[in-house]
Amino acid sequence: MARSTGAAATPAIVALTRAKIPHILHPYQHDASATAFGDEAVAALGLDSARVFKTLVAEVDGARLAVGVVPVAEHLNLKALAAAVGGKKAAMATVSDAERSSGYVHGGISPLGQRKALPTVIDSSAQEFETIFVSAGKRGLQVELAPDDLARAARASFADIAADGHA
């Protein structure tokens, strides 16, 4: 797997490059009217939706933020995420809180290179694939890498945090 050249030097790509983690960038033309960003990436790149993961920020126990990384065709099981990070309950963070914490724009939040390091959990289904796709830090750019490399770069753990259906 090739490394990126830095042409799209988002904080996510900088983090991967510095860590010498193999990855492939997959740019696509973002449609400004799109609101289902993960579904847009799946369609634009012709990918299996089970291999494309979205990054969601949740507030755990009303006091702290955590990141859940789940397949785009599924939604985040908030209770499972809370349990995975040692909490009792979780709710989706506001868009402004997620953007402020991550340093990324909604629809382009990457689990990599976030402004504030947050507890991060990747759905265990990622481990079924040799590589998966996550946002590279902006709309219209996905990065493909091995799930274990993503976990290492994001200091993430794996847990069953996805549930069927969109969210």
VENDA-V663356 format. One record per backbone hydrogen bond with DSSP energy under -0.5 kcal/mol. NH is the residue of the N-H (numbers start at 1). CO is the residue of the C=O. If there is no record, write none. Layout:
# VENDA-V663356
nh->{NH & NH}
co->{CO & CO}
This chain:
# VENDA-V663356
nh->{9 & 10 & 13 & 14 & 15 & 16 & 17 & 18 & 19 & 20 & 21 & 22 & 23 & 24 & 26 & 28 & 30 & 32 & 34 & 37 & 40 & 41 & 42 & 43 & 44 & 45 & 46 & 47 & 49 & 51 & 52 & 53 & 53 & 54 & 56 & 56 & 58 & 59 & 60 & 60 & 61 & 63 & 64 & 66 & 67 & 68 & 69 & 70 & 70 & 72 & 72 & 73 & 74 & 75 & 77 & 78 & 81 & 82 & 83 & 84 & 85 & 85 & 86 & 87 & 91 & 93 & 98 & 99 & 100 & 101 & 102 & 103 & 108 & 115 & 116 & 119 & 120 & 121 & 122 & 123 & 124 & 126 & 127 & 128 & 129 & 132 & 133 & 134 & 136 & 138 & 141 & 142 & 143 & 144 & 145 & 150 & 151 & 152 & 153 & 154 & 155 & 155 & 156 & 157 & 159 & 161 & 163 & 165 & 167}
co->{6 & 8 & 136 & 10 & 11 & 12 & 13 & 14 & 15 & 17 & 16 & 20 & 2 & 144 & 142 & 140 & 28 & 30 & 31 & 35 & 36 & 37 & 38 & 39 & 40 & 41 & 42 & 42 & 47 & 48 & 49 & 51 & 133 & 70 & 54 & 68 & 66 & 91 & 58 & 64 & 89 & 60 & 60 & 58 & 119 & 56 & 121 & 54 & 68 & 49 & 52 & 49 & 71 & 163 & 161 & 76 & 77 & 78 & 79 & 80 & 81 & 82 & 83 & 82 & 59 & 57 & 94 & 95 & 96 & 97 & 98 & 99 & 105 & 102 & 101 & 65 & 155 & 67 & 157 & 69 & 159 & 123 & 124 & 125 & 126 & 145 & 51 & 143 & 141 & 141 & 138 & 26 & 134 & 24 & 132 & 146 & 147 & 148 & 149 & 150 & 151 & 152 & 151 & 120 & 122 & 159 & 75 & 73 & 74}
